[in-house]
Amino acid sequence: MNEKALLIQVLIALFLYVNFLMIFTFFQKEAFRTNTRYILFAHTLICDCAFLIFTDMLLLLTVARVAMPTGLCITVCALLVNLNVATPLTLTAMSVERYVAICMPLRHAELSTPQRAVHAVLVVQAMASVHVVVMLLSLFAAAMPPGFYSSSLVCSLVMLNARAWQKHLSDAVLQLYFLLMSLAICFSYVKIMGVARAASGEDRKSMNKGLKTVLLHALQLVLSLVQLWCPLVEAAVLRIDLKVFEIVRYFDYIAFILAPRCLIPLVYGLRDESFTLVLQYYALFGCHKRVAPVNGHKRRSRSTKKQEAGTV
């Protein structure tokens, strides 16, 4: 354990603390559990927490040079591949939800329900699993050496991509994912911007906030996309100097793996006044006594409004 690994442990511990606190806050209020936006937000937090825990576990095992059975390594890598794709897919769904809320307000109550939010989460997981299936099929088709699956190795996704075509196939699938997600986010942004220009007063402020949210989702998507190019840059640097390679790889891990996952709490947690008030209450162990309504931006009915209006 060197200083760099210890710094990563501190950052991951901080991110996990904030994310777990937000997950706890989400489950404490019915108004959050019945709101599509917060359900999708909680899904991203859960995916990111699991991703950080498993990547940190692999980091520690790699630093300690601890071997892992190949079957277990394949299972962990498959889970990481799923989680890595599930987060940007959920962000795309959240951007589309903002498009529906702002550009189709009369149908928002009909389309944005807890049941549909759960269905959206299932669709996200199904789409993310496509990449896992491609990875597993390519691994079995790569004709690995005899005894590979019964051996042990220092677990890494790179170790499972023994053939160059496996990496190319995985990159092609990810590029397709990000192309579709980029189109969906750009479509949502353009439509919301068109409505925002025609609005005025409080409606315009709300729509401008929606535009900023979609832009932050796009920034997260760009950071995730840059992550695909990192192995190419690292491979080129490795041919030049090993020490520079270690520095570049360390920077890539913090900037393009940790950073995108710490932006999510800033986008949907700390920027949301209702959620922030409840979060402060639990973070300060009930010492934050300010009373505020805990509800969504859009109300489905007067009865729903009464149910969702809680106090801290």
C-alpha positions as a printed Julia matrix, in Angstrom:
312×3 Matrix{Float64}:
   0.0     0.0     0.0
   1.67    3.2    -1.2
   0.52    6.8    -0.86
  -1.45    6.71   -4.12
  -3.4     3.61   -3.11
  -4.14    5.13    0.29
  -5.41    8.33   -1.31
  -7.76    6.28   -3.49
  -9.05    4.52   -0.36
  -9.82    7.89    1.23
 -11.65    9.13   -1.88
 -13.66    5.94   -2.27
 -14.58    5.96    1.43
 -15.79    9.57    1.09
 -17.83    8.83   -2.05
 -19.34    5.71   -0.5
 -20.3     7.58    2.66
 -22.12   10.29    0.68
 -23.8     7.77   -1.63
 -24.93    5.49    1.2
 -26.29    8.49    3.09
 -28.3     9.49    0.01
 -29.59    5.93   -0.45
 -30.67    5.9     3.2
 -32.41    9.25    2.71
 -34.23    7.93   -0.35
 -35.69    4.96    1.54
 -36.77    7.07    4.53
 -39.35    9.17    2.65
 -42.32    7.78    0.72
 -42.37   10.91   -1.45
 -38.97    9.91   -2.83
 -39.84    6.21   -3.21
 -42.9     7.05   -5.34
 -41.22    9.6    -7.63
 -39.77    8.38  -10.93
 -36.88   10.83  -10.87
 -35.75    9.77   -7.41
 -36.15    6.06   -8.19
 -33.79    6.4   -11.16
 -31.45    8.5    -9.03
 -31.36    5.8    -6.34
 -30.6     3.19   -9.0
 -27.54    5.13  -10.13
 -26.35    5.46   -6.52
 -26.69    1.72   -5.9
 -24.88    0.87   -9.16
 -22.08    3.32   -8.39
 -21.63    2.04   -4.83
 -21.35   -1.55   -6.06
 -18.98   -0.49   -8.84
 -16.69    1.4    -6.46
 -16.63   -1.47   -3.97
 -15.7    -4.1    -6.55
 -13.15   -1.94   -8.39
 -11.52   -1.08   -5.07
 -11.43   -4.76   -4.14
  -9.68   -5.58   -7.41
  -7.27   -2.68   -6.87
  -6.28   -3.95   -3.42
  -5.88   -7.52   -4.68
  -3.74   -6.29   -7.56
  -1.51   -4.21   -5.27
  -1.1    -7.23   -2.97
  -0.61   -9.55   -5.98
  -3.29  -11.92   -4.68
  -4.5   -14.48   -7.22
  -8.19  -15.23   -7.69
  -9.83  -18.34   -9.21
 -10.57  -17.66  -12.88
 -14.27  -18.52  -12.53
 -14.7   -15.98   -9.72
 -12.7   -13.39  -11.68
 -14.99  -13.83  -14.7
 -18.05  -13.37  -12.48
 -16.67  -10.18  -10.89
 -15.63   -8.73  -14.26
 -19.06   -9.51  -15.73
 -20.7    -7.65  -12.83
 -18.37   -4.67  -13.3
 -19.11   -4.54  -17.03
 -22.83   -4.46  -16.25
 -22.49   -1.74  -13.61
 -20.19    0.35  -15.79
 -22.83    0.55  -18.54
 -25.91    0.69  -16.29
 -25.02    4.11  -14.83
 -24.85    6.09  -18.13
 -27.94    4.24  -19.38
 -29.83    5.35  -16.27
 -28.58    8.92  -16.75
 -30.01    8.8   -20.26
 -33.35    7.62  -18.87
 -33.27   10.51  -16.39
 -32.67   12.98  -19.22
 -35.63   11.56  -21.13
 -37.74   11.86  -17.96
 -36.83   15.57  -17.77
 -37.84   15.92  -21.44
 -41.24   14.37  -20.72
 -41.75   16.53  -17.61
 -40.96   19.81  -19.38
 -42.05   19.22  -22.98
 -45.05   16.96  -22.29
 -46.4    18.21  -18.94
 -49.96   17.02  -19.57
 -48.79   13.43  -20.08
 -46.08   13.45  -17.43
 -48.39   12.16  -14.67
 -49.48    9.32  -16.93
 -46.01    8.34  -18.16
 -43.97    9.01  -15.03
 -45.2     6.5   -12.45
 -43.32    4.29   -9.96
 -44.28    1.2   -11.94
 -42.88    2.64  -15.15
 -39.75    3.69  -13.27
 -39.22    0.09  -12.15
 -39.77   -1.06  -15.74
 -37.19    1.49  -16.88
 -34.67    0.1   -14.39
 -35.29   -3.42  -15.69
 -34.82   -2.24  -19.28
 -31.56   -0.52  -18.28
 -30.27   -3.72  -16.67
 -31.31   -5.78  -19.69
 -29.51   -3.42  -22.07
 -26.41   -3.4   -19.86
 -26.43   -7.21  -19.81
 -26.06   -7.28  -23.59
 -22.46   -6.16  -23.17
 -21.91   -8.87  -20.55
 -23.24  -11.55  -22.91
 -20.95  -10.29  -25.7
 -17.96  -10.39  -23.35
 -18.7   -13.94  -22.17
 -19.34  -15.25  -25.68
 -16.1   -13.71  -26.95
 -14.22  -15.21  -24.0
 -15.51  -18.71  -24.7
 -14.88  -18.29  -28.44
 -11.28  -17.17  -27.89
 -10.08  -20.78  -27.42
  -8.22  -20.14  -24.18
  -5.37  -22.54  -23.26
  -6.26  -25.82  -21.49
  -6.61  -25.39  -17.75
  -7.28  -21.65  -18.01
 -10.69  -21.85  -16.32
  -9.39  -24.0   -13.46
  -6.35  -21.83  -12.76
  -5.92  -18.69  -10.64
  -4.78  -15.24  -11.75
  -4.47  -11.64  -10.6
  -7.94  -10.58  -11.67
  -8.29   -7.88  -14.3
 -10.55   -7.38  -17.29
  -7.42   -7.06  -19.42
  -6.42  -10.61  -18.46
  -9.69  -11.92  -19.89
  -9.22  -10.13  -23.23
  -6.49  -12.45  -24.44
  -7.16  -11.75  -28.13
  -7.07   -8.37  -29.84
 -10.42   -8.97  -31.54
 -12.08   -9.38  -28.12
 -11.07   -5.84  -27.16
 -12.18   -4.49  -30.54
 -15.57   -6.2   -30.22
 -16.07   -4.84  -26.7
 -15.12   -1.34  -27.82
 -17.55   -1.55  -30.76
 -20.44   -2.49  -28.46
 -19.58    0.35  -26.06
 -19.32    2.85  -28.91
 -22.8     1.81  -30.05
 -24.12    2.29  -26.53
 -22.67    5.77  -26.25
 -23.84    6.77  -29.72
 -27.44    5.91  -28.82
 -27.17    7.57  -25.4
 -25.61   10.72  -26.88
 -28.42   11.0   -29.41
 -31.05   10.63  -26.67
 -29.42   13.27  -24.45
 -28.91   15.71  -27.34
 -32.54   15.22  -28.4
 -33.75   15.91  -24.84
 -31.56   19.01  -24.54
 -32.65   20.51  -27.86
 -36.34   19.95  -27.12
 -36.08   21.4   -23.59
 -34.12   24.39  -24.91
 -36.85   25.08  -27.47
 -39.54   25.09  -24.79
 -37.36   27.17  -22.43
 -36.96   29.93  -25.0
 -40.72   30.26  -25.32
 -41.32   30.26  -21.56
 -41.08   33.13  -19.1
 -40.89   33.8   -15.37
 -40.83   30.85  -13.0
 -41.41   28.36  -15.82
 -38.29   29.6   -17.55
 -36.21   29.18  -14.37
 -37.46   25.62  -13.95
 -36.66   24.78  -17.57
 -33.21   26.35  -17.34
 -32.57   24.11  -14.34
 -33.65   21.15  -16.45
 -31.23   22.24  -19.18
 -28.36   22.39  -16.7
 -29.24   18.92  -15.44
 -29.18   17.46  -18.95
 -25.85   19.2   -19.62
 -24.36   17.67  -16.48
 -25.59   14.27  -17.62
 -23.88   14.91  -20.95
 -20.65   15.8   -19.12
 -20.82   12.52  -17.2
 -21.39   10.67  -20.45
 -18.35   12.35  -22.02
 -16.18   11.38  -19.05
 -17.4     7.8   -19.36
 -16.67    7.87  -23.08
 -13.12    9.11  -22.48
 -12.67    6.08  -20.25
 -12.82    3.93  -23.41
  -9.82    5.74  -24.86
  -7.72    5.46  -21.71
  -6.37    1.92  -22.44
  -5.14    3.09  -25.85
  -3.29    6.05  -24.33
  -1.91    3.9   -21.51
  -0.66    1.26  -23.95
   1.17    3.93  -25.97
   2.72    5.46  -22.84
   3.77    2.03  -21.56
   6.04    1.61  -24.6
   7.82    4.84  -23.67
   8.26    4.84  -19.9
   6.93    2.65  -17.07
   6.88    5.41  -14.44
   4.94    7.75  -16.71
   2.55    4.89  -17.44
   1.84    4.45  -13.72
   1.16    8.19  -13.34
  -1.17    8.26  -16.36
  -3.06    5.17  -15.2
  -3.47    6.63  -11.71
  -4.79    9.89  -13.17
  -7.2     8.04  -15.48
  -8.64    6.06  -12.58
  -9.39    9.19  -10.55
 -10.5    11.45  -13.43
 -12.54    9.03  -15.54
 -13.7     6.32  -13.11
 -14.12    8.03   -9.74
 -14.98   11.56  -10.91
 -18.05   10.68  -13.06
 -19.5     8.75  -10.14
 -19.07   11.58   -7.65
 -20.87   14.0   -10.0
 -24.18   12.15   -9.66
 -24.79   13.26   -6.04
 -24.07   16.86   -7.1
 -26.45   16.68  -10.06
 -29.52   15.14   -8.45
 -28.84   15.15   -4.74
 -27.3    18.39   -3.58
 -28.99   20.47   -6.32
 -32.45   19.31   -5.21
 -33.69   21.48   -2.36
 -36.2    18.99   -0.95
 -33.73   16.12   -1.04
 -30.94   18.27    0.42
 -33.05   19.32    3.41
 -33.85   15.7     4.31
 -30.23   14.73    3.67
 -29.02   17.43    6.06
 -31.43   16.2     8.69
 -30.03   12.66    8.65
 -26.41   13.75    8.11
 -26.62   15.93   11.24
 -28.43   13.2    13.22
 -31.67   15.14   13.47
 -30.11   18.44   14.54
 -31.24   20.2    11.36
 -34.79   21.23   12.37
 -35.82   23.31    9.38
 -39.24   22.31    8.06
 -39.69   21.92    4.31
 -42.01   20.03    1.96
 -40.61   16.82    0.58
 -42.14   16.35   -2.81
 -41.48   16.16   -6.5
 -41.55   19.02   -8.96
 -44.7    17.67  -10.62
 -47.79   16.58   -8.69
 -50.09   13.9   -10.0
 -53.16   14.92   -7.98
 -54.28   16.84   -4.91
 -54.38   13.65   -2.82
 -50.86   12.77   -3.91
 -49.76   16.27   -2.94
 -51.06   15.78    0.59
 -49.33   12.42    0.9
 -46.0    13.7    -0.38
 -45.94   16.89    1.72
 -43.88   15.72    4.68
 -41.85   17.58    7.24
 -38.34   17.03    8.47
